[in-house]
Amino acid sequence: VCGVENVDIGNWTIEIMDYNTSAEPVVQGEPYTVPAGTRLPETVPGFGFWVLADTNVPQRDMLLEHTLLGNGALRLKRSMGAVEQAIYHGAYNANMSARGYTYIGDDFSFGWNAPLALEGTGSNLWSFAGGWTNDHDGGNRPGAVNVNQTLVPWPGVYTHDPIFQIFDIWTFNNTVEMAATHATGWTPTLWYSTNLLSVWNEVPSYTVENIGGTNYFSVETAVLPDSPVYFYTILNTED
């Protein structure tokens, strides 16, 4: 798992899955749960890693006890159950792609030790235009930046204390209301996504007011695209 340094990934889960051409993907055994309170350490400027691996990888954070299948999938879920990322490998399967899983290739056709490493330059998953590539030369580096991969910190984003978070959310008439932490000298912007597997966009129109050290956001639902679900996050930049 790679993400912005100091982000709390406690109680996130990784599911190892099997699939075939007709049935729903099946979770194999119990999911792996990141210990509560785990934050990504700053391994490189602005980013950190958490590693689930078998005994061949000494720098692991948790032991992988599954045997990965020829046609398999992995699903990363946030602590509240939302899917953050889902990938599958082996034979291409249109049903899996239609369910939102990203196909990363058939590593077994390259040999058991051929890694699948994400390459490119950017700050977010969707910034890596290079995609997943089979690389015999050690392009995959557990717990570190891959070969041909450059992680770019978000400019102006402060990843140490203070920690900004949305701690309450409710609806009122035709608006969504949110309460979030505030810090002097920082300008917050509100972003949303309708699918955590997809991109984030800044909310096109909203109000924010600081009252008693709390930022209160108000969003008219009419400004957002139709969706059965919305996810929100705050991007803070230093003044």
N, C-alpha and C positions, 0 to 999 in steps of 0.2 A: 504494500500500500504506500503510495507516494502522495503527499499533500503539503499544504502550507504549514510551515513550522509553527509549533505550539498549539495547533488545532487539537481539540479533545475528541479522540475517536473511541473512547471508552464505551463498551457494550455494543460496538459495531460487530457484525458477524460476517463470516465467509462461509458460503455453502458450496460443497463439492457435489456436482450433479452428473447424472447419466441421462442420455436422451436417445431416441430412435426416430424414425421417419414419421411415426404416427402418434405416439403417446406424448403426454406432457412430460417435461423434464422431471426426473425424480431425484430428490435430495438423498445422497448417500450418507447414512449415519447422522450423527449429531453435528451441527455447525460449529465452527471455531469462533469463540467469542473473545474479543479483545478485552483485557481486564479493565474494570471501571477506573476512571481517572487517568487513563493513558493519553499522553500528549505526544505528538510527533516531535522528536528532537531536531534541532537545527544541524543537519548533516552537511548541507551545502547552503549558501546564502538564501534564506527565505523558504527553504523546503526541508522536509524530513521524511523518514521511511519507517515502516513497520513490516517485519518479514515473517511470513509463515513458510517454513521449509522443513525438509527432512534432515537426517543426520549428516548428509553430505555438505550442508551449508552451516558452518560454525557460527556465523554472525546472525543467527535467527533469533526472533523474539518469542516464537511459539513453534512447537514441534508439529510437523505435518505427519499424520499417522495414516492417511489414505494412500492408496495406490491410484494414480490418475489413469483414467480409462482412455481407450483409443478415441471414442466419441464421447467427449465430456464437456462440462461447462462449469464455470465458477460464477458465483453471484455475491457481490459485496453489498451489504445492507446497513443502513444507519441504525442507531439505537432505537428509533421509534418504528423501525420496520420498513422504511422507504428504501427502494433499490437505488443504490448510488451508481453501480456499474454491473453489467452482466456480459460475459464473454463465453464463446464456445469454440472448441477445436476439434479436429478430426475431419470427417467428411462434411462438406457443405450441406446445410439443411435449411430449406426455405421456411419451414415451420418455425425453427428456432430464430431465424432472422426476423420473421414476422412478429414474434413475441418480444422483440426489442433486444435480443442478444446480438452482440457484435462478433462476427466471424474473424478469428485471428489466424486461421491457416491449419495445415496438417503437418505438425512437427514430426510425426512418426515417419513420414516419407523421407525425412532428412536424417533420421537416426535418433536414437533415444536421447543423446546429449545435445541436440541442436536446440538452442533456446529461441524463444519468441520475444523479441525485444522491441519496445516502442521507441521509435527514433524521430528526430525532428527538433524544432525549437519552439518554445512557447511557455505559457503560464498555466494553461488549462488542458484537459485531456483532448478537447476538440482542436487545439492549436497544432497538434502534431500531424502534419500533412504526410509525413513519411510512412505512417501506418505501422503495422506489425510486420516485422521482417524476420526471416530465418537467417541466422548468422552463426556460422561454425567457429568464428574467431573470438568468441567470448563477448559478444555485444551485450548480453544480459549480465548485469552485475547486481545481485541481491543486496539491498540496503545501500545502494549507491547509484550515481547517474550512469546510464548505459552509454556504450560507445555510440557516437553519432547522435547524442541527445544533449540538448542544452536547455536547462530550466531557467526561465527568466522571472525574477521576482516582480510582483505587481508594483509599479512605481507609486511611492507615497503611502503604501499600505504598511501599517505598523503591526508587526506580528508578535510583539511582546506585550506585557501588561501596559495599558489597561486592556482587558478583554471585552469586546463588544458582543452583545447577544440580545436577541429578541426573547423576552421572558414572559410575555403575555400577548394573546391575540384573541380578538372577538369580532363579531359582526354587529352592525347597527344600521338598520334600514338598508340602504343600498351601498354601504361602505364596509370596508375591512379596516379595523382599528388594531394597532399594535403598540406595545410599550417596549422600549429597549434602553439599554444602558447608554450613558452619555459621558463624554469627557471633553473638557475645555480644550480648544485648539484643534479639534478634529471635526471635519465636515462629513456627515453620513449621507449616503445615497442608498436607495432601496431597490433591490433587484428581485426578479422572480423567475421561476421556471415552471412549466406545466408537466415536465418529465425530467427527473434527475439524470436520465441517460442522455439528455439533450443539452442545449445551450442555455445560458442564463442571459437575461436582458434586463436593462434598467426599466423600472416601472415608468411609463411615459408621463404620468401626471399624478402627483400626490402632494400632500402637505406634511410638514414635520414641525413640531413645536417642542421646545425644551421647557418643561415645567418641573421645578423642584429637583433638577438633576436627572430627570428621565426624559428621553425622547419619545414623543407620541406621534406616530405616523397614521395618516388617514388616506385610504385609497378608495376611489369610486370604482366599483366593480365594472362599470361600463367601459373603462379605458383598457381593460384586459381582454385578450381573446377568449372565446368560449372554451371552457375546459371543466371537467368534473373535479379537478384538483389543482391547487396552486401551492408552490413552495416559495418561501421568501428568505432572503439573506440581506445583510447590510454590508456595504463596502465603505470603509472610513478612510479618508485621506487627510493627511496633516495639513493644517492651514499654513 
